[in-house]
Amino acid sequence: MAVLGVDVAGEQLYRMTLRNSGSTPQTLAERLGWPVEQVVTGLAKLDALGLVEVDGDEVRTASPDQAVERLIATETRRLASVSAQLESARATLPSLMAEHWAAQAPQGRPVTVEAVEGGDVSGLIRALSATSEGDLMWIRPDQWRFTAGQEIDTWVKHLVASGRRSRAIYPARVFEEAPDVVRGRAEVGEHVRVLAEVPSRVAIMGTSAVLVPEMWGKNTGRRLVVRQPAIIAAFTMLFEALWERAMAIPGLDGPVQTDDRSNDRRLLLDQLANGAKDEQIARTLGISLRTVRRRIADILDELGVNSRFQAGVEAVRRGWV
């Protein structure tokens, strides 16, 4: 019970009170062979946790299921809060890295940003990647819907085959809309991961350039090509933060399994942990509302619980999230 704030001696005392509810501290001390002062101190800690109730010279305990379950729920909420704070801290990394690199860049030199409107997007990608060094990194929310995206896929396969390392992050709905796109890249050796959703289109060409839409998360037909090291580093940090949160998909050596249970489960639990409603989950994962509710019911059944809150507690205990 150490994880709940009860040390070894405290757990020993608690178990003794469970077997001797209604006893006095003196009686408990005699049965444990401890000094009365040690028992009194230990009971005060257990009382503060709500595991026992000390009323004068009488020590009472209720059924432990409610008391221990309450402590588990409290600890789960605390861990969720800490996790949220850590994610918030992680979100500051891109801006911190940008300032770090900006401080080291030569002063007095303007930042060059090229604005490209329309034109041959795949040709632009080919030119930028061919003259770059380092990893190719892609955040791809919807490129499979466009002809240029398909042409870029072909070019990336060529680059990976020639020895370039390429990594791509897709939203989960790609499993429903375009599994062949993921399969094609993975089969030639690209490293592919998925998130419930991704923020915007981004293409990072090693340490040479970044290609982003003019409006973050929107397709206006205009793109920005940035070659400033500080900005490239900031986008690289953003990609790495998303990459760490994302899941590697199965099937890197064969067809992608679009119904993989562990992927479905983790994506769904991630959405539930963020407080998303069923309708929002359906939109994010690109599945029907009926499918969302069926999968949630399946998870509750698999965990042997009756509520979503209990599912969160049990999923944390099992290490699923």
C-alpha positions as CSV (number, residue, x, y, z in Angstrom):
1,M,0.0,0.0,0.0
2,A,3.0,2.3,-0.2
3,V,1.7,3.8,-3.4
4,L,-1.3,5.1,-1.4
5,G,0.9,6.7,1.3
6,V,0.9,3.8,3.7
7,D,4.3,2.4,4.7
8,V,5.1,-1.2,5.7
9,A,4.5,-0.5,9.4
10,G,1.3,1.4,8.6
11,E,-0.1,-1.5,6.6
12,Q,0.8,-3.9,9.3
13,L,-1.1,-1.8,11.8
14,Y,-4.1,-1.4,9.4
15,R,-4.4,-5.1,8.9
16,M,-4.4,-5.6,12.7
17,T,-7.2,-3.0,13.1
18,L,-9.2,-4.8,10.5
19,R,-9.0,-8.0,12.5
20,N,-9.7,-6.2,15.8
21,S,-12.1,-3.4,15.0
22,G,-13.3,-1.7,18.2
23,S,-10.1,-2.4,20.1
24,T,-8.2,0.2,22.0
25,P,-4.7,1.5,21.0
26,Q,-3.3,-0.3,24.1
27,T,-4.8,-3.6,23.0
28,L,-3.4,-3.2,19.5
29,A,0.0,-2.3,20.9
30,E,0.0,-5.5,23.0
31,R,-0.9,-7.7,20.0
32,L,1.7,-6.1,17.8
33,G,4.3,-6.0,20.5
34,W,4.8,-2.3,19.8
35,P,5.1,0.7,22.1
36,V,1.7,2.4,22.6
37,E,3.2,5.7,21.3
38,Q,4.1,4.1,18.0
39,V,0.5,2.7,17.6
40,V,-1.0,6.1,18.4
41,T,1.1,7.8,15.9
42,G,0.4,5.2,13.2
43,L,-3.4,5.4,13.9
44,A,-3.3,9.1,13.4
45,K,-1.8,8.7,9.9
46,L,-4.4,6.0,9.0
47,D,-7.2,8.2,10.4
48,A,-6.0,11.1,8.2
49,L,-6.2,8.8,5.2
50,G,-9.7,7.7,6.1
51,L,-8.7,4.1,6.7
52,V,-9.7,4.0,10.4
53,E,-11.7,6.1,12.8
54,V,-10.3,6.8,16.2
55,D,-13.0,7.8,18.7
56,G,-11.5,8.3,22.1
57,D,-10.0,4.9,23.2
58,E,-11.8,3.0,20.5
59,V,-10.4,2.3,17.0
60,R,-13.0,1.3,14.4
61,T,-12.7,0.2,10.7
62,A,-15.2,-0.1,8.0
63,S,-15.1,-2.5,5.0
64,P,-11.9,-1.6,3.2
65,D,-13.3,-1.7,-0.3
66,Q,-14.8,1.8,-0.1
67,A,-11.8,3.4,1.8
68,V,-9.1,1.9,-0.4
69,E,-11.1,2.5,-3.6
70,R,-11.5,6.2,-2.6
71,L,-7.7,6.5,-2.0
72,I,-7.0,4.9,-5.4
73,A,-9.4,7.3,-7.1
74,T,-7.7,10.2,-5.3
75,E,-4.3,9.1,-6.4
76,T,-5.5,8.5,-10.0
77,R,-6.8,12.1,-10.1
78,R,-3.5,13.4,-8.7
79,L,-1.5,11.4,-11.3
80,A,-3.8,12.7,-14.1
81,S,-3.2,16.3,-12.9
82,V,0.6,15.7,-12.8
83,S,0.5,14.3,-16.3
84,A,-1.4,17.3,-17.6
85,Q,1.1,19.6,-16.0
86,L,4.0,17.7,-17.6
87,E,2.3,17.9,-21.0
88,S,1.9,21.6,-20.5
89,A,5.6,21.8,-19.7
90,R,6.4,19.8,-22.8
91,A,4.4,22.2,-25.0
92,T,6.8,25.0,-24.1
93,L,9.8,23.2,-25.6
94,P,9.4,24.4,-29.2
95,S,9.3,28.1,-28.1
96,L,12.2,27.6,-25.6
97,M,14.3,25.9,-28.3
98,A,13.5,28.7,-30.8
99,E,14.8,31.3,-28.3
100,H,17.9,29.2,-27.7
101,W,18.7,28.9,-31.4
102,A,17.8,32.5,-32.0
103,A,20.3,33.6,-29.4
104,Q,23.1,31.7,-31.1
105,A,22.2,32.9,-34.6
106,P,24.2,35.8,-36.1
107,Q,22.6,39.1,-35.2
108,G,21.4,41.7,-37.7
109,R,20.5,39.1,-40.4
110,P,16.9,39.0,-41.6
111,V,14.9,35.7,-41.5
112,T,14.2,34.6,-45.0
113,V,10.7,33.1,-45.6
114,E,9.6,32.2,-49.1
115,A,5.9,32.3,-49.8
116,V,4.9,29.8,-52.6
117,E,1.4,30.0,-54.0
118,G,-0.1,27.1,-56.0
119,G,2.4,25.6,-58.4
120,D,4.0,22.2,-58.4
121,V,4.0,21.1,-54.8
122,S,5.5,17.7,-55.4
123,G,8.3,19.4,-57.4
124,L,9.0,21.8,-54.5
125,I,9.2,18.8,-52.1
126,R,11.6,17.0,-54.5
127,A,13.8,20.0,-54.8
128,L,13.9,20.7,-51.0
129,S,14.5,17.1,-50.0
130,A,17.1,16.5,-52.7
131,T,19.3,19.4,-51.4
132,S,18.8,18.6,-47.7
133,E,20.6,16.4,-45.2
134,G,19.2,14.6,-42.1
135,D,15.9,13.0,-41.4
136,L,12.8,13.7,-43.4
137,M,9.9,14.4,-41.0
138,W,6.2,14.7,-42.0
139,I,3.0,15.6,-40.2
140,R,0.3,14.5,-42.6
141,P,-3.3,15.2,-41.7
142,D,-4.9,14.6,-45.1
143,Q,-2.4,14.5,-48.0
144,W,-3.7,11.2,-49.3
145,R,-6.8,13.1,-50.6
146,F,-4.8,15.1,-53.1
147,T,-2.9,14.2,-56.3
148,A,0.2,16.0,-55.1
149,G,0.2,13.9,-51.9
150,Q,0.2,10.7,-54.0
151,E,3.1,12.0,-56.1
152,I,5.0,12.9,-52.9
153,D,4.5,9.4,-51.6
154,T,6.2,8.0,-54.7
155,W,9.1,10.4,-54.2
156,V,9.5,9.5,-50.5
157,K,9.6,5.8,-51.3
158,H,12.5,6.6,-53.7
159,L,14.3,8.6,-51.0
160,V,13.9,5.8,-48.4
161,A,15.0,3.2,-50.9
162,S,18.2,5.3,-51.5
163,G,19.0,5.4,-47.7
164,R,17.3,8.5,-46.4
165,R,15.5,8.1,-43.0
166,S,11.9,9.2,-43.1
167,R,9.3,9.5,-40.4
168,A,5.6,10.4,-40.7
169,I,2.8,11.0,-38.2
170,Y,-0.8,10.5,-39.4
171,P,-4.2,10.9,-37.7
172,A,-6.0,7.8,-36.7
173,R,-8.7,8.2,-39.4
174,V,-6.1,7.2,-42.0
175,F,-6.9,3.6,-41.0
176,E,-10.4,4.2,-42.2
177,E,-9.8,6.5,-45.2
178,A,-6.4,5.4,-46.7
179,P,-4.7,2.4,-45.1
180,D,-2.9,1.7,-48.4
181,V,-1.0,5.0,-48.0
182,V,0.4,4.0,-44.7
183,R,1.1,0.5,-45.9
184,G,2.9,1.8,-49.0
185,R,5.3,4.0,-47.0
186,A,5.8,1.5,-44.2
187,E,6.6,-1.4,-46.6
188,V,9.6,0.5,-48.1
189,G,11.0,1.3,-44.6
190,E,9.5,4.6,-43.5
191,H,8.8,4.8,-39.8
192,V,5.1,5.5,-39.3
193,R,3.2,6.5,-36.2
194,V,-0.4,7.7,-35.5
195,L,-2.1,10.1,-33.1
196,A,-5.8,10.6,-32.5
197,E,-5.4,13.8,-34.5
198,V,-2.6,16.0,-35.8
199,P,-2.4,19.8,-35.8
200,S,-1.4,20.8,-39.3
201,R,0.6,19.9,-42.4
202,V,4.4,20.1,-41.8
203,A,7.3,18.9,-43.9
204,I,10.8,19.1,-42.3
205,M,13.7,18.6,-44.6
206,G,16.5,17.6,-42.2
207,T,18.3,20.7,-41.0
208,S,17.8,22.6,-44.3
209,A,14.2,23.7,-44.5
210,V,10.6,23.5,-43.2
211,L,7.5,23.7,-45.4
212,V,4.3,24.7,-43.7
213,P,0.9,26.2,-44.7
214,E,0.6,30.0,-44.6
215,M,-2.3,29.5,-42.1
216,W,-1.6,26.9,-39.4
217,G,-4.0,23.9,-39.8
218,K,-5.6,25.3,-43.0
219,N,-5.1,24.9,-46.7
220,T,-5.1,28.3,-48.3
221,G,-3.0,27.3,-51.3
222,R,0.0,29.3,-50.0
223,R,3.0,27.6,-48.4
224,L,5.9,29.0,-46.5
225,V,9.5,27.7,-47.0
226,V,11.7,28.6,-44.0
227,R,15.4,28.0,-43.9
228,Q,16.2,29.8,-40.6
229,P,18.0,27.3,-38.2
230,A,16.0,28.5,-35.1
231,I,12.7,27.9,-36.8
232,I,13.7,24.6,-38.2
233,A,14.8,23.5,-34.7
234,A,11.5,24.6,-33.2
235,F,9.5,22.6,-35.7
236,T,11.8,19.7,-35.2
237,M,11.1,19.9,-31.4
238,L,7.4,20.0,-32.1
239,F,7.6,16.9,-34.3
240,E,9.7,15.0,-31.7
241,A,7.2,15.9,-29.0
242,L,4.3,14.5,-31.2
243,W,6.4,11.5,-32.2
244,E,7.0,10.6,-28.6
245,R,3.2,10.7,-27.9
246,A,2.3,8.9,-31.1
247,M,2.0,5.1,-31.5
248,A,3.9,2.9,-33.9
249,I,1.5,1.1,-36.1
250,P,1.6,-2.7,-36.6
251,G,2.4,-4.3,-39.9
252,L,5.7,-2.6,-40.7
253,D,6.7,-5.9,-42.5
254,G,3.3,-6.6,-44.0
255,P,-0.3,-5.3,-44.3
256,V,-1.4,-2.8,-41.7
257,Q,-4.0,-4.3,-39.3
258,T,-6.6,-1.7,-39.2
259,D,-8.5,-3.4,-36.4
260,D,-5.6,-3.9,-34.1
261,R,-7.1,-4.1,-30.6
262,S,-4.3,-2.4,-28.7
263,N,-4.2,0.5,-31.1
264,D,-8.0,1.0,-30.9
265,R,-7.9,0.7,-27.1
266,R,-5.1,3.2,-26.5
267,L,-6.5,5.7,-28.9
268,L,-10.0,5.4,-27.4
269,L,-8.7,5.6,-23.8
270,D,-6.6,8.6,-24.7
271,Q,-9.7,10.4,-25.9
272,L,-11.7,9.4,-22.8
273,A,-8.9,10.5,-20.5
274,N,-9.1,14.0,-22.2
275,G,-12.8,14.2,-21.4
276,A,-14.0,13.8,-25.0
277,K,-17.6,13.1,-25.6
278,D,-18.7,10.2,-27.8
279,E,-19.6,12.4,-30.8
280,Q,-16.2,14.1,-30.6
281,I,-14.4,10.8,-30.4
282,A,-16.3,9.6,-33.5
283,R,-15.2,12.6,-35.5
284,T,-11.6,12.4,-34.3
285,L,-11.1,8.7,-35.0
286,G,-13.2,8.8,-38.2
287,I,-15.6,6.1,-37.1
288,S,-19.3,6.0,-36.4
289,L,-21.0,6.9,-33.1
290,R,-22.3,3.4,-32.8
291,T,-18.8,2.0,-33.2
292,V,-17.5,4.3,-30.6
293,R,-20.1,3.2,-28.1
294,R,-19.6,-0.4,-28.9
295,R,-15.8,-0.2,-28.4
296,I,-16.3,1.7,-25.1
297,A,-18.6,-1.1,-24.0
298,D,-16.1,-3.7,-25.0
299,I,-13.3,-2.0,-23.0
300,L,-15.6,-1.8,-19.9
301,D,-16.3,-5.5,-20.3
302,E,-12.7,-6.4,-20.8
303,L,-11.7,-4.4,-17.7
304,G,-14.6,-5.8,-15.7
305,V,-15.8,-2.4,-14.6
306,N,-19.1,-0.5,-14.8
307,S,-18.2,3.1,-15.5
308,R,-15.7,5.1,-17.5
309,F,-14.1,6.4,-14.4
310,Q,-13.5,2.9,-13.1
311,A,-12.1,2.1,-16.6
312,G,-9.6,4.9,-16.2
313,V,-8.5,3.7,-12.8
314,E,-8.1,0.1,-14.0
315,A,-6.4,1.1,-17.3
316,V,-3.8,3.1,-15.3
317,R,-3.3,0.1,-13.0
318,R,-2.7,-2.2,-16.0
319,G,-0.4,0.2,-17.7
320,W,-2.6,0.7,-20.7
321,V,-2.4,4.4,-20.6
